Amino acid sequence: MESYIAIDWGSTHLRAWLYRSGECVDSLQLPYGVSRLVEHSPREIFDKYVAPWRRQEEMPVVMAGMIGSDAGWQPVPYLACPVLLHELSSQLYAVAENVWIVPGLKTARNVMRGEETQLLGAMQLSPAACYVMPGTHSKWVQVNGGAVKGFETAMTGELHYMLMNHSLIGKGLPEQRDDSAAFAAGLQSGLESPALINKLFEARAARVLGDLPPEAVSEWLSGLLIGAEVSTLRGDTTKVTLVGGESLCHRYRQACTAAGIQVSDIAGDTAFQQGIRSLLDARR
């Protein structure tokens, strides 16, 4: 597909890319995720910011993420795992002329939206049996023969945010700074003892007792939570491919390496763009 629009529309942001002749010629990043639309509908935001790209040509648009949830443009049914990802192209959900939403995936106890498009691209660019997708809600995805067999979700990023901003752990702290030693210490604690119910308070106790600098609480807590996630969800996994942003992938690489897991990685945006291209190519 030579000319098209790819949209990653999540809870907090809308990101869009305009492709012409196979090259990205323009992009948008707007604070209009589905949880921040206020008085506007998704269609109104689309018409105001994205539709101008289509004035000269009604090129196809493929959207992925929370835009397909009950808080988005239109609730799009989940596809039940196991599912072959190359079948996504035939399951795109039309919401307007030449405008589609990618369906999410589900298991008996789990759901994802947006990551399935990254997975499709990652599988083509970097085939693997296990993908780890760090983020607000991290995903550990098992793949076999091009099919997503199942996945687990860890609310690691959201839990870190809530504890730092809405709990006693983060109350009254100075501005936080990078601290690799604090992160490593928290990571080791999380890897060795992933049961967090009696570990979380140590983030406060260590600071109060003078064992942890007040400016490094966030780093220690990040290490603890990521370490606990890796220790809990790895199972018998010995090799993973990380899909995500550089900063988070660096932290997860450190955690996986410490746990004896071989790691490779691919940028989340690269995987997403490849996924969108392949979906459109399959519909030609």
C-alpha positions in Angstrom: 0.0 0.0 0.0 1.6 3.2 -1.2 -0.6 6.0 0.4 -2.4 5.5 3.7 -2.8 6.9 7.3 -1.7 4.9 10.3 -3.2 5.8 13.7 -2.2 4.6 17.2 -5.1 5.9 19.3 -4.7 5.1 23.0 -6.1 6.2 26.3 -4.0 9.4 26.6 -2.7 10.2 23.1 -3.5 10.1 19.5 -0.5 9.5 17.2 -1.0 9.5 13.4 1.4 9.1 10.4 0.7 10.0 6.8 2.3 7.9 4.1 2.7 8.8 0.5 4.5 6.6 -2.0 5.6 4.4 0.9 7.3 7.2 2.8 6.1 9.0 5.9 5.6 12.6 4.9 3.8 14.0 8.0 2.8 13.0 11.5 0.7 14.1 14.5 0.9 13.6 18.2 -2.1 15.0 20.1 -3.3 14.8 23.7 -6.7 13.5 22.6 -6.6 9.9 23.8 -10.0 8.3 24.4 -9.9 9.2 28.1 -9.2 12.9 27.3 -11.8 13.8 24.7 -13.8 15.9 27.2 -16.7 17.3 25.1 -15.6 16.0 21.7 -16.3 12.7 20.0 -13.6 10.6 18.4 -15.2 11.4 15.0 -15.0 15.1 15.7 -11.3 14.8 16.6 -10.7 12.7 13.5 -12.5 15.2 11.2 -10.6 18.2 12.6 -7.0 16.8 12.7 -6.8 13.7 10.4 -9.4 14.3 7.7 -7.5 17.3 6.2 -4.8 14.8 5.0 -7.5 13.1 2.9 -8.9 16.2 1.1 -7.1 15.4 -2.2 -7.3 11.6 -1.9 -9.6 9.4 0.3 -6.7 7.2 1.2 -7.3 4.2 3.6 -6.9 4.8 7.4 -6.2 2.0 9.9 -6.5 2.7 13.6 -5.4 0.5 16.5 -5.7 0.8 20.3 -8.3 2.0 22.7 -10.2 3.7 19.9 -11.8 0.3 19.4 -13.0 0.1 23.1 -16.4 1.1 24.5 -14.8 4.5 25.3 -13.7 5.0 21.7 -15.2 5.5 18.3 -17.0 2.1 18.2 -16.7 -1.0 20.3 -14.9 -3.6 18.2 -15.2 -7.2 19.3 -12.0 -9.0 20.5 -10.7 -12.0 18.7 -10.3 -15.1 20.9 -6.8 -16.6 21.3 -5.3 -18.7 19.8 -5.5 -16.5 16.7 -3.3 -16.3 13.6 -2.2 -12.7 13.4 -2.2 -12.7 9.6 -6.0 -13.1 9.8 -6.3 -9.7 11.3 -6.5 -8.1 7.9 -9.8 -9.8 7.2 -11.2 -8.8 10.6 -10.7 -5.1 10.3 -13.8 -3.2 11.6 -15.1 -0.4 9.3 -16.3 2.8 11.0 -16.4 5.1 8.0 -15.6 5.0 4.3 -12.1 3.4 4.0 -11.5 3.8 7.7 -11.0 0.7 9.9 -10.1 -0.3 13.4 -8.0 -3.3 14.2 -9.7 -5.7 16.6 -8.0 -6.5 19.9 -7.3 -10.0 21.3 -8.7 -11.8 24.3 -8.2 -14.9 26.4 -10.5 -16.2 29.1 -9.1 -13.7 31.6 -7.2 -11.1 29.6 -7.5 -8.5 26.9 -5.3 -6.3 24.7 -5.9 -3.5 22.2 -3.1 -2.0 20.1 -0.4 -4.5 21.0 -1.8 -7.0 18.5 -0.7 -4.6 15.7 2.8 -4.2 17.1 2.9 -8.0 17.5 2.1 -8.5 13.8 4.9 -6.3 12.8 7.3 -7.7 15.3 6.7 -11.2 14.2 7.6 -10.3 10.6 10.7 -8.3 11.6 11.9 -10.4 14.5 10.3 -13.8 14.8 10.2 -15.1 18.4 8.3 -17.4 20.7 7.9 -14.9 23.5 7.4 -11.1 23.2 7.5 -8.8 26.2 5.8 -5.4 25.7 6.7 -3.0 28.5 4.3 -0.2 29.3 1.6 1.0 31.6 0.1 -2.5 31.3 3.0 -4.8 30.3 2.2 -7.8 28.1 4.0 -11.2 28.0 2.9 -12.9 24.8 3.4 -16.5 23.8 3.5 -17.1 20.0 3.7 -20.4 18.0 3.5 -20.8 14.3 2.4 -17.3 13.7 -0.4 -17.6 16.2 -0.8 -15.8 19.6 -1.4 -18.7 22.0 -2.0 -16.5 25.0 -0.7 -13.6 27.1 -0.4 -12.2 30.6 -0.7 -8.6 31.7 1.2 -6.9 34.5 0.0 -3.4 35.6 3.6 -2.5 36.4 3.6 1.0 35.0 0.3 2.0 36.4 1.1 0.6 39.8 4.4 2.6 39.8 2.5 5.8 39.0 -0.2 5.3 41.6 2.3 4.5 44.3 4.4 7.5 43.6 1.5 9.9 43.2 -1.3 8.6 45.4 0.3 6.7 48.3 2.4 7.3 51.4 5.5 6.0 49.4 5.6 9.1 47.2 4.3 11.6 49.7 6.5 14.6 50.4 9.4 13.4 48.2 11.7 15.9 46.4 12.1 15.8 42.6 13.2 12.3 41.5 16.4 11.7 39.6 18.0 8.8 37.7 19.9 6.4 40.0 21.2 3.2 38.4 22.3 1.8 41.8 18.9 2.3 43.4 17.2 0.7 40.4 19.6 -2.2 40.5 18.9 -2.7 44.3 15.2 -2.6 43.8 15.5 -5.0 40.8 17.4 -7.5 42.8 14.9 -7.4 45.6 12.0 -7.9 43.1 13.7 -10.8 41.3 14.5 -12.6 44.6 11.1 -12.1 46.2 8.3 -11.2 43.8 5.5 -11.3 46.4 5.1 -7.6 46.7 2.6 -7.5 49.6 5.3 -7.1 52.2 7.9 -5.5 49.9 6.3 -2.3 48.8 6.5 -0.5 52.2 10.3 -1.0 52.1 10.3 1.9 49.5 9.2 4.2 52.4 11.0 2.4 55.2 14.4 2.5 53.5 14.0 6.2 52.8 12.9 7.0 56.4 15.8 4.9 57.8 18.4 6.6 55.6 19.2 3.6 53.5 17.7 5.1 50.3 18.1 8.7 49.1 14.8 10.5 48.9 15.5 11.4 45.3 15.9 7.8 44.3 12.7 6.3 45.6 11.1 6.2 42.2 14.1 4.3 40.7 14.1 1.7 43.6 10.4 1.2 43.2 10.7 0.8 39.4 13.4 -1.8 39.9 11.3 -3.7 42.5 8.2 -3.8 40.3 9.9 -4.7 37.1 12.0 -7.4 38.9 8.8 -8.8 40.4 7.1 -8.8 37.0 9.9 -10.7 35.3 10.2 -13.2 38.1 6.5 -13.9 38.2 5.7 -14.1 34.5 8.8 -15.6 33.0 7.7 -19.2 33.6 10.2 -21.4 31.8 11.0 -18.7 29.2 14.7 -18.5 28.4 14.6 -16.0 25.5 12.4 -12.9 24.9 12.1 -10.1 22.3 11.2 -6.8 23.8 8.8 -4.5 21.9 8.6 -0.9 23.1 10.3 2.4 23.8 14.0 2.6 24.3 14.0 3.7 27.9 11.6 1.0 29.2 13.3 -1.7 27.0 16.6 -0.8 28.6 15.2 -1.4 32.1 13.6 -4.7 31.0 16.7 -5.8 29.3 18.6 -5.3 32.5 16.0 -7.2 34.5 15.8 -10.1 32.0 19.6 -10.4 31.8 19.8 -10.5 35.6 17.2 -13.3 35.5 19.3 -15.3 33.0 17.0 -14.6 30.0 18.4 -13.9 26.6 17.1 -10.6 25.1 16.6 -9.0 21.8 14.5 -5.9 21.1 12.6 -4.0 18.4 11.3 -0.5 18.7 7.5 -0.3 19.3 6.9 2.3 16.6 8.8 0.2 14.1 6.8 -2.8 14.9 3.5 -0.8 14.8 4.2 0.7 11.4 5.2 -2.7 9.9 2.0 -4.2 11.3 -0.2 -1.5 9.7 1.6 -1.9 6.3 1.1 -5.6 6.3 -2.6 -5.3 7.2 -3.2 -3.0 4.2 -1.0 -5.0 1.9 -3.1 -8.1 2.7 -6.3 -6.3 1.7 -5.1 -5.3 -1.8 
